[in-house]
Amino acid sequence: MSTEDAVDKSAPTEQRLHGNLGVVAISFMIIAGAAPLTVVGGPMALGLAIGNGAGLPTAYLATLVVLLLFVIGFTAMTPFVRSAGAFYAYVRAGLGRVAGIGTGYAALLSYVCIYIGLYVLFGTGLGALVERVDGPNLPWWLLAAGGLAAVSFLGYRNIELSGKVLGVLLVAEVAIVLVLDARIVAHGGGPEGLSHGFTSLTTVLSGAPGVALLFAVLSFIGIEAAVVFRDEARDPVRTIRRATILSVAAIGSFYAFTCWAMISAVGDTRVVGTAAAGSEDVLPALAMQYLGRAGADLVAILFVTSIFAASLTFHNVIARYLFALSSQGHLPRALSVTHPTHGSPHIGSIATALGIVVSVGSAVLIGLDPIAQLYTWTAALGSVGYVVLLVVTCMAVLKFFRRPTENTSVARTLVAPSLGLAGLLAILVMMVLNLDLLTGDNRTVSVAIVVSLGCAYALGLVIGRRVVDSGLRE
């Protein structure tokens, strides 16, 4: 194992992250990053409209199985990779320095794009909420700037404060959806009763099951976030493993059940037409029908706080990626300094906020449409990049455990990651084949996504060679 991956116990306090996060706190961060309520009102509704309709719950269950196989192998490496660099550190340990650096840059690019997309959703969502209560019509970017300021303040401070805020927001958004689900089930569903579509192979394979699986995968983005907080975990090995597996299982089950409940409320034969007529109206309409005006208003509010919670998670993740890469000399060293009181990567947090301001500000100045262009393009790049990261990391796990290792099982180090890799490769192929769907049928953007990710990995090759040439040996 590389000395780069080991924790330097002699490192000065100001260069080490600090925290006391437990399984529950880290699980909240992972699930909050997935933005459950936002998924229900967005990707899930789109999956119903242009995916396989009443068969969509099966896509969530299939994705859950694939990702559980991935995290079983992924977390098996946790005792051996003692760096908080997440994908970067794991790929470096399994496939070498060059692949690790390239993965780090690709991860940074993907997460920044996802964060930009969340920033857009927050601004536009908050704008719609303000107009709902007859408030002023303010620019979306101005409203989003307020959210960014709040996120940056929390990201600057100790991670435990973020954990507490995320815990409150997450419990609220999950609770309202479960109440909606319970009301639907208690009423026996809608006019067609409780859905049975997911039990029919014909229904599951109807429409575009590949597209359905695509939207299901997008709903899980952020599942590896636990390892980013390794240095701030109470018991890194046990906490990360349990939090990751618990989060994936919980969120996958939540999605599948909620999707089934929504289909039941609308009807197996009517759900595609209803969602296609206005996917963004599915959740608000069901909330109004089953929870009344007060419930619908609460869902609208929690939809915005759900985006805020996801933004906070990704802000913290990006700041820690900057910290990890800079601490190894792959980014300016100034980013590897931690706050003397909060133990947080405060410089990385500031850099993250500035990066978002510059990126979004440039998009606003050149006149990009916030949803049709800025959100769609950045979300597409972030999503594809994320699945590529999962594939490469799975390969790293298999390579790392190619040699026998004590206290590990073949099931965890070979069988699970091999099956997970097969599933992820199938998902990646479907994403590439349907890339134009993610980019709004813009072939230029589709090509740019592939080129951008390729350049990120190529940069890893260049930097890796530079490190060798400068004599910075492991």
C-alpha positions in Angstrom: 0.0 0.0 0.0 1.2 3.5 -0.8 2.4 5.7 2.0 0.3 8.3 0.3 -2.8 6.5 1.4 -1.8 6.1 5.0 -2.8 8.6 7.7 0.2 10.7 8.8 -0.1 10.7 12.5 2.6 13.3 12.8 0.9 15.7 10.6 0.2 19.0 12.2 -3.3 19.5 13.5 -4.1 22.3 11.0 -3.5 19.8 8.1 -5.9 17.1 9.3 -9.6 17.0 9.2 -11.5 16.5 12.5 -14.9 15.2 13.4 -16.9 12.6 15.4 -19.5 11.4 12.9 -21.3 8.2 13.6 -23.2 5.8 11.3 -26.5 7.8 11.5 -24.9 11.2 10.8 -22.9 9.9 7.7 -26.0 8.0 6.5 -28.0 11.2 6.6 -25.3 12.9 4.5 -25.4 10.1 1.9 -29.2 10.0 1.7 -29.5 13.8 1.7 -27.1 14.0 -1.2 -29.4 11.8 -3.2 -32.2 14.3 -2.5 -35.1 11.8 -2.1 -38.0 14.3 -2.4 -36.3 15.9 -5.4 -35.9 12.5 -7.0 -39.6 11.7 -6.5 -40.7 14.9 -8.1 -38.1 14.8 -10.9 -36.3 11.7 -12.2 -38.9 9.3 -10.9 -41.7 11.2 -12.6 -39.7 11.4 -15.8 -39.0 7.6 -15.6 -42.7 7.0 -15.5 -43.3 9.3 -18.5 -40.6 8.1 -20.9 -39.4 4.9 -19.3 -41.4 1.7 -18.7 -44.4 3.2 -16.8 -45.8 0.8 -14.2 -42.7 -1.4 -14.4 -40.4 1.4 -13.0 -40.2 0.0 -9.5 -38.4 -3.0 -10.9 -35.7 -0.6 -12.3 -35.1 0.8 -8.8 -34.9 -2.7 -7.3 -32.4 -3.8 -10.1 -30.3 -0.7 -9.5 -30.4 -1.3 -5.8 -29.0 -4.9 -6.3 -26.2 -3.7 -8.6 -25.1 -0.9 -6.3 -25.2 -3.1 -3.2 -22.8 -5.5 -5.0 -20.6 -2.5 -5.8 -20.5 -1.1 -2.2 -19.8 -4.6 -0.7 -16.6 -4.7 -2.7 -15.9 -1.0 -2.4 -16.2 -1.0 1.4 -14.0 -4.2 1.6 -11.1 -1.9 0.7 -11.8 0.6 3.5 -9.4 -1.0 6.1 -6.6 -0.8 3.5 -7.1 2.6 2.1 -6.7 5.1 4.9 -7.1 8.3 2.9 -10.3 10.4 2.7 -9.8 10.8 -1.1 -12.8 8.5 -1.9 -12.7 7.4 -5.6 -9.3 9.0 -6.0 -7.7 7.1 -3.2 -9.4 3.7 -3.9 -8.5 3.8 -7.6 -5.0 4.9 -6.8 -4.6 1.9 -4.4 -5.9 -0.5 -7.0 -4.8 0.7 -10.4 -1.9 3.0 -9.6 -1.0 6.7 -9.3 -1.9 7.8 -12.8 -5.4 6.2 -12.8 -6.0 7.6 -9.3 -5.1 11.1 -10.2 -7.2 11.0 -13.4 -10.1 9.6 -11.4 -9.7 12.4 -8.8 -10.0 15.0 -11.5 -12.9 13.2 -13.2 -14.7 13.0 -9.8 -14.1 16.7 -9.2 -15.5 17.6 -12.6 -18.5 15.3 -12.2 -19.4 16.6 -8.7 -19.0 20.2 -9.6 -21.4 19.7 -12.5 -23.9 18.0 -10.2 -23.5 20.9 -7.8 -24.1 23.5 -10.5 -27.3 21.6 -11.5 -28.5 21.6 -7.9 -27.7 25.3 -7.6 -30.0 25.9 -10.7 -32.8 23.7 -9.3 -32.6 25.5 -6.0 -32.9 29.0 -7.5 -35.7 28.1 -9.9 -37.5 26.0 -7.2 -37.3 28.7 -4.6 -38.5 31.2 -7.3 -41.6 29.1 -8.0 -42.2 28.8 -4.2 -42.0 32.6 -3.7 -44.4 33.1 -6.6 -46.8 30.5 -5.1 -47.3 32.8 -2.1 -47.6 35.9 -4.3 -44.1 37.1 -3.6 -41.9 39.1 -6.0 -40.6 37.7 -9.2 -36.8 37.6 -8.5 -34.0 36.3 -10.7 -33.4 32.6 -10.1 -29.6 33.2 -9.8 -30.2 35.8 -7.0 -32.3 33.4 -5.0 -29.7 30.6 -5.6 -27.0 33.0 -4.3 -28.7 33.1 -1.0 -28.7 29.4 -0.8 -25.1 29.2 -1.8 -24.2 31.7 1.0 -26.0 29.5 3.6 -24.4 26.3 2.3 -20.9 27.9 2.2 -21.3 29.1 5.8 -22.2 25.5 7.0 -19.4 24.0 4.8 -16.8 26.3 6.3 -17.6 25.1 9.8 -17.2 21.7 11.5 -18.8 18.8 9.6 -21.0 17.9 12.6 -23.0 21.1 12.1 -23.8 20.1 8.6 -24.7 16.7 9.8 -27.3 18.1 12.2 -28.8 20.4 9.6 -29.0 17.6 7.1 -30.5 15.3 9.7 -33.4 17.6 10.3 -34.1 18.4 6.6 -33.8 14.7 5.6 -36.2 13.5 8.3 -38.8 16.1 7.2 -38.6 15.3 3.5 -38.7 11.5 3.9 -41.5 11.8 6.4 -43.8 13.7 4.1 -43.3 11.3 1.3 -43.9 8.3 3.6 -47.1 9.9 4.8 -48.2 10.4 1.2 -47.4 6.7 0.5 -49.3 5.6 3.5 -52.4 7.6 2.5 -52.3 6.1 -1.0 -52.0 2.6 0.3 -54.7 3.2 3.0 -57.1 4.3 0.3 -56.3 1.1 -1.7 -54.7 3.1 -4.5 -56.5 5.1 -7.2 -59.3 4.0 -9.6 -57.4 0.9 -10.6 -56.4 -0.2 -7.1 -52.9 -1.1 -6.0 -50.4 -1.6 -8.8 -49.4 -5.0 -10.0 -47.5 -3.8 -13.0 -44.0 -4.5 -11.6 -45.0 -8.2 -11.3 -45.6 -8.5 -15.1 -42.6 -9.2 -17.3 -44.5 -7.7 -20.2 -45.0 -4.4 -18.3 -41.4 -4.3 -17.0 -40.1 -4.7 -20.6 -42.6 -2.3 -22.1 -41.8 1.2 -23.3 -38.1 2.0 -22.8 -36.8 -0.1 -19.9 -33.2 1.1 -20.6 -34.3 4.7 -20.1 -36.1 3.6 -16.9 -32.9 2.1 -15.5 -31.1 5.3 -16.5 -33.3 7.5 -14.4 -33.2 4.9 -11.5 -29.4 5.1 -11.5 -29.4 8.9 -11.5 -31.5 8.7 -8.3 -28.6 7.1 -6.3 -25.8 9.6 -7.1 -23.7 10.2 -4.0 -23.7 6.8 -2.5 -19.9 6.7 -1.9 -19.9 10.0 0.1 -19.2 8.1 3.3 -15.6 7.5 2.5 -15.0 11.2 1.8 -15.7 11.8 5.5 -13.3 9.0 6.7 -11.0 11.3 8.7 -14.1 12.8 10.4 -15.7 9.5 11.3 -15.8 8.1 14.8 -14.6 4.6 13.8 -13.6 4.9 10.1 -13.7 1.3 9.0 -16.9 0.1 10.7 -18.7 3.5 10.4 -18.1 3.8 6.7 -19.0 0.3 5.8 -22.2 0.3 7.8 -23.3 3.8 6.8 -22.8 3.1 3.1 -24.6 -0.3 3.0 -27.4 1.0 5.2 -27.9 4.1 3.1 -28.0 2.3 -0.3 -30.4 -0.3 1.1 -32.7 2.3 2.7 -32.8 4.7 -0.2 -33.3 2.0 -2.8 -36.2 0.5 -0.8 -37.7 4.0 -0.3 -37.6 4.7 -4.0 -39.1 1.4 -5.1 -41.9 1.6 -2.5 -42.7 5.2 -3.3 -42.7 4.6 -7.0 -45.1 1.7 -6.6 -47.4 3.9 -4.4 -47.4 6.7 -6.9 -48.3 4.3 -9.8 -51.1 2.9 -7.6 -52.5 6.3 -7.1 -52.7 7.1 -10.8 -53.3 3.6 -12.2 -51.1 1.1 -14.2 -52.8 2.0 -17.5 -53.0 5.7 -16.9 -49.6 6.5 -15.3 -47.6 6.9 -18.6 -50.1 9.3 -20.1 -50.5 11.3 -16.9 -46.7 11.7 -16.4 -46.1 12.5 -20.0 -48.7 15.3 -19.9 -46.6 17.0 -17.2 -44.1 15.0 -15.2 -43.4 18.0 -12.9 -47.1 18.1 -11.9 -47.3 14.4 -10.8 -46.1 14.9 -7.2 -47.9 18.2 -6.5 -51.2 16.7 -7.8 -50.9 13.6 -5.7 -50.0 15.7 -2.6 -53.0 17.9 -3.2 -55.3 14.8 -3.6 -54.1 12.8 -0.6 -52.7 15.4 1.8 -54.8 18.5 1.0 -53.7 22.1 0.5 -51.6 22.2 3.7 -49.9 19.0 2.7 -49.3 20.2 -0.9 -47.8 23.4 0.4 -45.5 21.5 2.8 -44.3 19.3 -0.1 -43.5 22.4 -2.1 -41.5 23.8 0.7 -39.7 20.6 1.5 -38.9 20.1 -2.2 -36.8 23.2 -2.0 -35.1 22.2 1.3 -34.4 18.8 -0.2 -32.4 20.5 -3.0 -30.6 22.6 -0.3 -29.7 19.5 1.7 -28.3 17.8 -1.4 -26.3 21.0 -2.2 -24.8 21.0 1.2 -23.7 17.4 0.9 -22.0 18.0 -2.5 -20.4 21.2 -1.3 -18.8 19.2 1.5 -17.8 16.4 -0.8 -16.1 18.8 -3.3 -14.3 20.6 -0.6 -12.8 17.3 0.7 -11.8 16.2 -2.8 -10.0 19.5 -3.2 -8.3 18.9 0.2 -7.3 15.3 -0.7 -5.9 16.1 -4.1 -4.1 19.2 -2.9 -2.6 17.4 0.1 -0.8 15.1 -2.4 0.4 18.0 -4.6 -2.1 17.5 -7.5 -3.8 20.9 -6.8 -2.4 24.0 -5.1 -1.2 23.2 -1.6 -3.1 26.1 -0.1 -6.3 24.0 -0.5 -5.0 21.4 2.0 -5.1 23.7 5.0 -7.7 23.0 7.7 -9.4 25.4 10.0 -7.7 25.5 13.4 -11.0 25.5 15.3 -13.5 23.7 13.1 -11.1 21.1 11.7 -12.8 21.6 8.3 -11.3 22.2 4.8 -12.4 25.8 5.0 -10.1 27.0 2.1 -11.5 24.2 -0.1 -15.0 25.3 1.0 -14.4 28.9 -0.1 -12.8 27.7 -3.4 -15.9 25.5 -4.0 -18.2 28.5 -3.6 -16.1 30.8 -5.8 -16.0 28.1 -8.5 -19.8 27.9 -8.5 -20.1 31.7 -8.6 -17.7 31.9 -11.6 -19.3 29.0 -13.5 -22.9 30.0 -13.0 -22.2 33.7 -13.4 -20.6 33.0 -16.8 -23.6 31.0 -17.8 -26.0 33.8 -16.8 -23.9 36.4 -18.7 -23.9 34.5 -21.9 -27.7 33.9 -21.6 -28.0 30.1 -21.1 -31.5 28.9 -20.2 -31.2 27.7 -16.5 -33.1 24.4 -17.0 -33.1 23.6 -20.7 -29.4 24.2 -21.1 -27.4 24.8 -17.9 -29.1 22.3 -15.7 -29.6 19.7 -18.4 -26.0 19.8 -19.7 -24.3 19.8 -16.3 -26.6 17.1 -14.9 -25.8 15.0 -18.0 -22.0 15.3 -17.6 -22.2 14.7 -13.9 -24.4 11.6 -14.2 -22.3 10.0 -16.9 -19.1 10.9 -15.1 -20.5 9.4 -11.9 -21.2 6.0 -13.5 -17.7 6.0 -15.1 -16.3 6.5 -11.7 -18.2 3.6 -10.3 -17.0 1.3 -13.1 -13.3 2.4 -12.7 -13.5 2.0 -8.9 -15.0 -1.5 -9.3 -12.1 -2.4 -11.5 -9.7 -1.0 -8.9 -11.3 -3.2 -6.2 -10.9 -6.4 -8.3 -7.2 -5.5 -9.1 -6.5 -4.6 -5.4 -7.8 -8.0 -4.1 -6.1 -10.0 -6.9 -3.6 -11.0 -4.3 -4.9 -12.9 -1.2 -5.5 -10.5 1.8 -6.1 -11.4 5.4 -9.6 -11.1 6.9 -11.4 -10.8 3.6 -13.7 -13.2 1.8 -14.0 -14.2 -1.8 -17.6 -13.2 -1.8 -16.8 -9.6 -0.9 -13.6 -9.1 -2.8 -14.3 -11.1 -6.0 -17.9 -12.2 -6.5 -19.7 -9.1 -5.4 -17.5 -6.6 -7.3 -17.4 -8.8 -10.4 -21.2 -8.9 -10.6 -21.4 -5.2 -9.7 -19.0 -4.4 -12.5 -21.1 -6.3 -15.0 -24.2 -4.5 -14.0 -22.5 -1.1 -14.0 -21.0 -1.7 -17.5 -24.5 -2.5 -18.8 -25.8 0.7 -17.2 -23.0 2.8 -18.7 -23.7 1.4 -22.2 -27.3 2.3 -21.8 -26.4 5.8 -20.7 -24.1 6.4 -23.6 -26.7 5.0 -26.1 -29.3 7.4 -24.6 -26.9 10.3 -24.0 -28.8 12.6 -26.4 -31.9 12.1 -24.1 -29.9 13.5 -21.2 -28.6 16.5 -23.2 -31.9 17.5 -24.7 -31.0 16.0 -28.1 -27.9 18.2 -28.4 -25.2 16.1 -30.1 -22.6 18.7 -29.6 -23.1 18.6 -25.9 -23.1 14.8 -25.9 -19.7 14.8 -27.6 -18.4 17.5 -25.2 -19.3 15.3 -22.3 -17.3 12.4 -23.5 -14.4 14.6 -24.5 -14.4 16.4 -21.1 -14.2 13.1 -19.1 -11.5 11.9 -21.4 -9.5 15.0 -20.8 -9.9 14.7 -17.0 -8.3 11.2 -17.2 -5.7 12.4 -19.7 -4.8 15.2 -17.2 -4.1 12.4 -14.6 -1.6 10.9 -17.1 0.2 14.2 -17.6 0.3 15.1 -13.8 1.4 11.5 -13.0 4.3 11.7 -15.4 5.2 15.1 -14.0 5.3 13.7 -10.5 7.6 10.9 -11.6 9.9 13.3 -13.5 10.2 15.7 -10.6 11.3 12.8 -8.4 8.3 12.7 -6.0 8.4 9.0 -5.4 5.8 7.2 -3.3 
